[in-house]
Amino acid sequence: MQDLEKQYARVFQTRDGHAVLEHMRKITIERVLGANATDNELRWMEATRAFVRQIETMITRGKQG
């Protein structure tokens, strides 16, 4: 797993990688759903947020590794 974590860190350390990760954060983690959001919308949003957080975790581990 350590090699994969280092690969994540390398991919996302580039200018393009930073831009892509920032975009993913804006459309998931930083996005706020309104009060009228359905249960399915909330579940979908939380799943996508978890996916982006997993990528960030892999990057952090790869930098420490």
Distance bins in CASP14 RR format, pairs under 12 A and 6 or more apart:
PFRMAT RR
TARGET T0000
AUTHOR 0000-0000-0000
RMODE 2
METHOD distances of the structure
MODEL  1
1 7 0 0 0 0 0 1 0 0 0 0 0
1 8 0 0 0 0 0 1 0 0 0 0 0
1 57 0 0 0 0 0 1 0 0 0 0 0
1 58 0 0 0 0 1 0 0 0 0 0 0
1 61 0 0 0 0 1 0 0 0 0 0 0
1 62 0 0 0 0 1 0 0 0 0 0 0
1 65 0 0 0 0 0 1 0 0 0 0 0
2 8 0 0 0 0 0 1 0 0 0 0 0
2 9 0 0 0 0 0 1 0 0 0 0 0
2 58 0 0 0 0 0 1 0 0 0 0 0
2 61 1 0 0 1 0 0 0 0 0 0 0
2 62 1 0 0 1 0 0 0 0 0 0 0
2 63 0 0 0 0 0 1 0 0 0 0 0
2 64 0 0 0 0 1 0 0 0 0 0 0
2 65 1 0 0 1 0 0 0 0 0 0 0
3 9 0 0 0 0 0 1 0 0 0 0 0
3 10 0 0 0 0 0 1 0 0 0 0 0
3 58 0 0 0 0 0 1 0 0 0 0 0
3 61 0 0 0 0 0 1 0 0 0 0 0
3 62 0 0 0 0 1 0 0 0 0 0 0
3 65 0 0 0 0 0 1 0 0 0 0 0
4 10 0 0 0 0 0 1 0 0 0 0 0
4 11 0 0 0 0 0 1 0 0 0 0 0
4 54 0 0 0 0 0 1 0 0 0 0 0
4 55 0 0 0 0 0 1 0 0 0 0 0
4 57 0 0 0 0 0 1 0 0 0 0 0
4 58 1 0 0 1 0 0 0 0 0 0 0
4 59 0 0 0 0 0 1 0 0 0 0 0
4 61 0 0 0 0 1 0 0 0 0 0 0
4 62 0 0 0 0 1 0 0 0 0 0 0
4 65 0 0 0 0 0 1 0 0 0 0 0
5 11 0 0 0 0 0 1 0 0 0 0 0
5 12 0 0 0 0 0 1 0 0 0 0 0
5 54 0 0 0 0 0 1 0 0 0 0 0
5 55 0 0 0 0 0 1 0 0 0 0 0
5 56 0 0 0 0 0 1 0 0 0 0 0
5 57 0 0 0 0 1 0 0 0 0 0 0
5 58 1 0 1 0 0 0 0 0 0 0 0
5 59 1 0 0 1 0 0 0 0 0 0 0
5 60 0 0 0 0 1 0 0 0 0 0 0
5 61 1 0 1 0 0 0 0 0 0 0 0
5 62 1 1 0 0 0 0 0 0 0 0 0
5 63 0 0 0 0 1 0 0 0 0 0 0
5 64 0 0 0 0 1 0 0 0 0 0 0
5 65 1 0 0 1 0 0 0 0 0 0 0
6 12 0 0 0 0 0 1 0 0 0 0 0
6 13 0 0 0 0 0 1 0 0 0 0 0
6 58 0 0 0 0 1 0 0 0 0 0 0
6 59 0 0 0 0 1 0 0 0 0 0 0
6 60 0 0 0 0 0 1 0 0 0 0 0
6 61 0 0 0 0 1 0 0 0 0 0 0
6 62 1 0 1 0 0 0 0 0 0 0 0
6 63 0 0 0 0 1 0 0 0 0 0 0
6 64 0 0 0 0 1 0 0 0 0 0 0
6 65 1 0 0 1 0 0 0 0 0 0 0
7 13 0 0 0 0 0 1 0 0 0 0 0
7 55 0 0 0 0 0 1 0 0 0 0 0
7 58 0 0 0 0 1 0 0 0 0 0 0
7 59 0 0 0 0 1 0 0 0 0 0 0
7 61 0 0 0 0 0 1 0 0 0 0 0
7 62 0 0 0 0 1 0 0 0 0 0 0
7 63 0 0 0 0 0 1 0 0 0 0 0
7 65 0 0 0 0 0 1 0 0 0 0 0
8 14 0 0 0 0 0 1 0 0 0 0 0
8 17 0 0 0 0 0 1 0 0 0 0 0
8 21 0 0 0 0 0 1 0 0 0 0 0
8 54 0 0 0 0 1 0 0 0 0 0 0
8 55 1 0 0 1 0 0 0 0 0 0 0
8 56 0 0 0 0 1 0 0 0 0 0 0
8 57 0 0 0 0 1 0 0 0 0 0 0
8 58 1 1 0 0 0 0 0 0 0 0 0
8 59 1 0 1 0 0 0 0 0 0 0 0
8 60 0 0 0 0 1 0 0 0 0 0 0
8 61 1 0 0 1 0 0 0 0 0 0 0
8 62 1 0 0 1 0 0 0 0 0 0 0
8 63 0 0 0 0 1 0 0 0 0 0 0
8 64 0 0 0 0 0 1 0 0 0 0 0
8 65 0 0 0 0 0 1 0 0 0 0 0
9 17 0 0 0 0 0 1 0 0 0 0 0
9 18 0 0 0 0 0 1 0 0 0 0 0
9 21 0 0 0 0 0 1 0 0 0 0 0
9 55 0 0 0 0 0 1 0 0 0 0 0
9 56 0 0 0 0 0 1 0 0 0 0 0
9 57 0 0 0 0 0 1 0 0 0 0 0
9 58 1 0 0 1 0 0 0 0 0 0 0
9 59 1 0 1 0 0 0 0 0 0 0 0
9 60 0 0 0 0 1 0 0 0 0 0 0
9 61 1 0 0 1 0 0 0 0 0 0 0
9 62 1 1 0 0 0 0 0 0 0 0 0
9 63 1 0 1 0 0 0 0 0 0 0 0
9 64 0 0 0 0 1 0 0 0 0 0 0
9 65 0 0 0 0 1 0 0 0 0 0 0
10 17 0 0 0 0 1 0 0 0 0 0 0
10 58 0 0 0 0 0 1 0 0 0 0 0
10 59 0 0 0 0 1 0 0 0 0 0 0
10 62 0 0 0 0 1 0 0 0 0 0 0
10 63 0 0 0 0 1 0 0 0 0 0 0
10 65 0 0 0 0 0 1 0 0 0 0 0
11 17 1 0 0 1 0 0 0 0 0 0 0
11 18 0 0 0 0 0 1 0 0 0 0 0
11 20 0 0 0 0 1 0 0 0 0 0 0
11 21 0 0 0 0 1 0 0 0 0 0 0
11 55 0 0 0 0 1 0 0 0 0 0 0
11 58 0 0 0 0 1 0 0 0 0 0 0
11 59 0 0 0 0 1 0 0 0 0 0 0
11 62 0 0 0 0 0 1 0 0 0 0 0
12 18 1 0 0 1 0 0 0 0 0 0 0
12 19 0 0 0 0 1 0 0 0 0 0 0
12 20 1 0 0 1 0 0 0 0 0 0 0
12 21 1 0 1 0 0 0 0 0 0 0 0
12 22 0 0 0 0 0 1 0 0 0 0 0
12 23 0 0 0 0 0 1 0 0 0 0 0
12 24 0 0 0 0 1 0 0 0 0 0 0
12 25 0 0 0 0 0 1 0 0 0 0 0
12 52 0 0 0 0 0 1 0 0 0 0 0
12 55 1 0 0 1 0 0 0 0 0 0 0
12 56 0 0 0 0 1 0 0 0 0 0 0
12 57 0 0 0 0 0 1 0 0 0 0 0
12 58 0 0 0 0 1 0 0 0 0 0 0
12 59 1 0 1 0 0 0 0 0 0 0 0
12 60 0 0 0 0 0 1 0 0 0 0 0
12 62 0 0 0 0 1 0 0 0 0 0 0
12 63 0 0 0 0 1 0 0 0 0 0 0
13 19 0 0 0 0 0 1 0 0 0 0 0
13 20 0 0 0 0 0 1 0 0 0 0 0
13 21 0 0 0 0 1 0 0 0 0 0 0
13 59 0 0 0 0 1 0 0 0 0 0 0
13 60 0 0 0 0 0 1 0 0 0 0 0
13 62 0 0 0 0 1 0 0 0 0 0 0
13 63 0 0 0 0 1 0 0 0 0 0 0
14 20 0 0 0 0 1 0 0 0 0 0 0
14 21 0 0 0 0 0 1 0 0 0 0 0
14 59 0 0 0 0 0 1 0 0 0 0 0
15 21 0 0 0 0 0 1 0 0 0 0 0
15 22 0 0 0 0 0 1 0 0 0 0 0
16 22 0 0 0 0 0 1 0 0 0 0 0
16 23 0 0 0 0 0 1 0 0 0 0 0
17 23 0 0 0 0 1 0 0 0 0 0 0
17 24 0 0 0 0 1 0 0 0 0 0 0
17 25 0 0 0 0 0 1 0 0 0 0 0
17 55 0 0 0 0 0 1 0 0 0 0 0
17 59 0 0 0 0 1 0 0 0 0 0 0
18 24 0 0 0 0 0 1 0 0 0 0 0
18 25 0 0 0 0 0 1 0 0 0 0 0
18 56 0 0 0 0 0 1 0 0 0 0 0
18 59 0 0 0 0 0 1 0 0 0 0 0
19 25 0 0 0 0 0 1 0 0 0 0 0
19 26 0 0 0 0 0 1 0 0 0 0 0
20 26 0 0 0 0 0 1 0 0 0 0 0
20 27 0 0 0 0 0 1 0 0 0 0 0
20 52 0 0 0 0 0 1 0 0 0 0 0
20 55 0 0 0 0 1 0 0 0 0 0 0
20 59 0 0 0 0 0 1 0 0 0 0 0
21 27 0 0 0 0 0 1 0 0 0 0 0
21 28 0 0 0 0 0 1 0 0 0 0 0
21 29 0 0 0 0 0 1 0 0 0 0 0
21 51 0 0 0 0 0 1 0 0 0 0 0
21 52 1 0 0 1 0 0 0 0 0 0 0
21 53 0 0 0 0 0 1 0 0 0 0 0
21 55 1 0 0 1 0 0 0 0 0 0 0
21 56 1 0 0 1 0 0 0 0 0 0 0
21 58 0 0 0 0 0 1 0 0 0 0 0
21 59 1 0 0 1 0 0 0 0 0 0 0
21 60 0 0 0 0 0 1 0 0 0 0 0
22 28 0 0 0 0 0 1 0 0 0 0 0
22 29 0 0 0 0 0 1 0 0 0 0 0
22 30 0 0 0 0 1 0 0 0 0 0 0
22 52 0 0 0 0 0 1 0 0 0 0 0
22 56 0 0 0 0 0 1 0 0 0 0 0
23 29 0 0 0 0 0 1 0 0 0 0 0
23 30 0 0 0 0 0 1 0 0 0 0 0
23 31 0 0 0 0 0 1 0 0 0 0 0
23 52 0 0 0 0 0 1 0 0 0 0 0
24 30 0 0 0 0 1 0 0 0 0 0 0
24 31 0 0 0 0 0 1 0 0 0 0 0
24 48 0 0 0 0 1 0 0 0 0 0 0
24 49 0 0 0 0 1 0 0 0 0 0 0
24 51 0 0 0 0 1 0 0 0 0 0 0
24 52 1 0 1 0 0 0 0 0 0 0 0
24 53 0 0 0 0 0 1 0 0 0 0 0
24 54 0 0 0 0 0 1 0 0 0 0 0
24 55 1 0 0 1 0 0 0 0 0 0 0
24 56 0 0 0 0 1 0 0 0 0 0 0
24 59 0 0 0 0 0 1 0 0 0 0 0
25 31 0 0 0 0 1 0 0 0 0 0 0
25 48 0 0 0 0 0 1 0 0 0 0 0
25 49 0 0 0 0 1 0 0 0 0 0 0
25 51 0 0 0 0 0 1 0 0 0 0 0
25 52 1 0 0 1 0 0 0 0 0 0 0
25 53 0 0 0 0 1 0 0 0 0 0 0
25 55 0 0 0 0 1 0 0 0 0 0 0
25 56 0 0 0 0 1 0 0 0 0 0 0
26 32 0 0 0 0 0 1 0 0 0 0 0
26 48 0 0 0 0 0 1 0 0 0 0 0
26 49 0 0 0 0 0 1 0 0 0 0 0
26 52 0 0 0 0 0 1 0 0 0 0 0
27 33 0 0 0 0 0 1 0 0 0 0 0
27 45 0 0 0 0 1 0 0 0 0 0 0
27 48 1 0 0 1 0 0 0 0 0 0 0
27 49 0 0 0 0 1 0 0 0 0 0 0
27 51 0 0 0 0 0 1 0 0 0 0 0
27 52 0 0 0 0 1 0 0 0 0 0 0
28 44 0 0 0 0 0 1 0 0 0 0 0
28 45 1 0 0 1 0 0 0 0 0 0 0
28 46 0 0 0 0 1 0 0 0 0 0 0
28 47 0 0 0 0 1 0 0 0 0 0 0
28 48 1 0 1 0 0 0 0 0 0 0 0
28 49 1 0 1 0 0 0 0 0 0 0 0
28 50 0 0 0 0 1 0 0 0 0 0 0
28 51 1 0 0 1 0 0 0 0 0 0 0
28 52 1 0 1 0 0 0 0 0 0 0 0
28 53 0 0 0 0 1 0 0 0 0 0 0
28 54 0 0 0 0 0 1 0 0 0 0 0
28 55 0 0 0 0 0 1 0 0 0 0 0
28 56 0 0 0 0 0 1 0 0 0 0 0
29 45 0 0 0 0 1 0 0 0 0 0 0
29 46 0 0 0 0 0 1 0 0 0 0 0
29 48 0 0 0 0 1 0 0 0 0 0 0
29 49 1 0 1 0 0 0 0 0 0 0 0
29 50 0 0 0 0 1 0 0 0 0 0 0
29 51 0 0 0 0 0 1 0 0 0 0 0
29 52 1 0 1 0 0 0 0 0 0 0 0
29 53 1 0 0 1 0 0 0 0 0 0 0
29 54 0 0 0 0 0 1 0 0 0 0 0
29 55 0 0 0 0 0 1 0 0 0 0 0
29 56 0 0 0 0 1 0 0 0 0 0 0
30 45 0 0 0 0 0 1 0 0 0 0 0
30 48 0 0 0 0 0 1 0 0 0 0 0
30 49 0 0 0 0 1 0 0 0 0 0 0
30 52 0 0 0 0 1 0 0 0 0 0 0
31 37 0 0 0 0 0 1 0 0 0 0 0
31 41 0 0 0 0 0 1 0 0 0 0 0
31 42 0 0 0 0 0 1 0 0 0 0 0
31 44 0 0 0 0 0 1 0 0 0 0 0
31 45 1 0 0 1 0 0 0 0 0 0 0
31 46 0 0 0 0 0 1 0 0 0 0 0
31 48 0 0 0 0 1 0 0 0 0 0 0
31 49 0 0 0 0 1 0 0 0 0 0 0
31 52 0 0 0 0 0 1 0 0 0 0 0
32 41 0 0 0 0 0 1 0 0 0 0 0
32 42 0 0 0 0 0 1 0 0 0 0 0
32 45 0 0 0 0 1 0 0 0 0 0 0
32 49 0 0 0 0 0 1 0 0 0 0 0
33 39 0 0 0 0 0 1 0 0 0 0 0
33 40 0 0 0 0 0 1 0 0 0 0 0
33 41 1 0 0 1 0 0 0 0 0 0 0
33 42 1 0 0 1 0 0 0 0 0 0 0
33 43 0 0 0 0 0 1 0 0 0 0 0
33 44 0 0 0 0 1 0 0 0 0 0 0
33 45 1 0 1 0 0 0 0 0 0 0 0
33 46 0 0 0 0 1 0 0 0 0 0 0
33 48 0 0 0 0 0 1 0 0 0 0 0
33 49 0 0 0 0 0 1 0 0 0 0 0
34 41 0 0 0 0 1 0 0 0 0 0 0
34 42 0 0 0 0 1 0 0 0 0 0 0
34 45 0 0 0 0 0 1 0 0 0 0 0
35 41 0 0 0 0 0 1 0 0 0 0 0
35 42 0 0 0 0 0 1 0 0 0 0 0
36 42 0 0 0 0 0 1 0 0 0 0 0
37 43 0 0 0 0 1 0 0 0 0 0 0
37 44 0 0 0 0 1 0 0 0 0 0 0
37 45 1 0 0 1 0 0 0 0 0 0 0
37 46 0 0 0 0 0 1 0 0 0 0 0
38 44 0 0 0 0 1 0 0 0 0 0 0
38 45 0 0 0 0 0 1 0 0 0 0 0
39 45 0 0 0 0 0 1 0 0 0 0 0
39 46 0 0 0 0 0 1 0 0 0 0 0
40 46 0 0 0 0 0 1 0 0 0 0 0
40 47 0 0 0 0 0 1 0 0 0 0 0
41 47 0 0 0 0 0 1 0 0 0 0 0
41 48 0 0 0 0 0 1 0 0 0 0 0
42 48 0 0 0 0 0 1 0 0 0 0 0
42 49 0 0 0 0 0 1 0 0 0 0 0
43 49 0 0 0 0 0 1 0 0 0 0 0
43 50 0 0 0 0 0 1 0 0 0 0 0
44 50 0 0 0 0 0 1 0 0 0 0 0
44 51 0 0 0 0 0 1 0 0 0 0 0
45 51 0 0 0 0 0 1 0 0 0 0 0
45 52 0 0 0 0 0 1 0 0 0 0 0
46 52 0 0 0 0 0 1 0 0 0 0 0
46 53 0 0 0 0 0 1 0 0 0 0 0
47 53 0 0 0 0 0 1 0 0 0 0 0
47 54 0 0 0 0 0 1 0 0 0 0 0
48 54 0 0 0 0 0 1 0 0 0 0 0
48 55 0 0 0 0 0 1 0 0 0 0 0
49 55 0 0 0 0 0 1 0 0 0 0 0
49 56 0 0 0 0 0 1 0 0 0 0 0
50 56 0 0 0 0 0 1 0 0 0 0 0
50 57 0 0 0 0 0 1 0 0 0 0 0
51 57 0 0 0 0 0 1 0 0 0 0 0
51 58 0 0 0 0 0 1 0 0 0 0 0
52 58 0 0 0 0 0 1 0 0 0 0 0
52 59 0 0 0 0 0 1 0 0 0 0 0
53 59 0 0 0 0 0 1 0 0 0 0 0
53 60 0 0 0 0 0 1 0 0 0 0 0
54 60 0 0 0 0 0 1 0 0 0 0 0
54 61 0 0 0 0 0 1 0 0 0 0 0
55 61 0 0 0 0 0 1 0 0 0 0 0
55 62 0 0 0 0 0 1 0 0 0 0 0
56 62 0 0 0 0 0 1 0 0 0 0 0
56 63 0 0 0 0 0 1 0 0 0 0 0
57 63 0 0 0 0 0 1 0 0 0 0 0
57 64 0 0 0 0 0 1 0 0 0 0 0
58 64 0 0 0 0 0 1 0 0 0 0 0
58 65 0 0 0 0 0 1 0 0 0 0 0
59 65 0 0 0 0 0 1 0 0 0 0 0
END
